[in-house]
Amino acid sequence: MRTAGDVIDRLRQVLGVDTDADLGRAIGVKKNTISTWRTRGSKPFALCELVAAERGVSLDWLLAGEGKMYRGGGDAPGEDRPAAHPELTAEQRRIEALLAVLAQLEPGSRDTVLTDCFTRAADAQQLDALREAVRDLEAWRGKRAG
């Protein structure tokens, strides 16, 4: 199935949560945001891309329910697959996955996604903290690469 509700249910499955309220807590949004997605038929594409990148989940499966759950054709995550960066915190891994997704986008699309993200930020303090975290992570990545 391809409805927004189906996508949300698959997100819950991937993240191992039972309710929309639990999903909201896991991804940092209010339960009523998820209810709005369901009611309006809005699929959280950016979130799906982030979760897919972070968890190794197939976007075809996550967005359309087609194919196997995990990239590479499996129905379960590879147990021998090491964490991408075990030294990072969960929040840093989420930011790393988001940066990877953003890097794959065309510049115009990237600007649109970033503008949308910044527009949705609840307040200037949260936005400043996010920008600082991204700068810190980019600096950390630069030091690691160099």
PEPEJO-V79081 format. One line per field, one symbol per residue. psi: psi as a letter, one per 20 degrees, with the letter a starting at -180 (. if undefined). burial: 1 if it has 16 or more other ideal C-beta (glycine too) atoms within 10 Angstrom, else 0. A space follows every 50 residues. Layout:
psi = ???
burial = ???
This chain:
psi = qjrhhggghhggggikqhrhgggghhikrqhhgghggggikppmgggggg ggghikqphggghikqaqgqqijriqqohioqqgnhiqrgghhggggghg ghhiqqggggggggggghhiphrhgggghgggggggghgggghhh.
burial = 00010111111101001001001100101000110011000011001111 11110111101110000011100000000000000000000011111100 1100000000001000000000000000000000001000000000
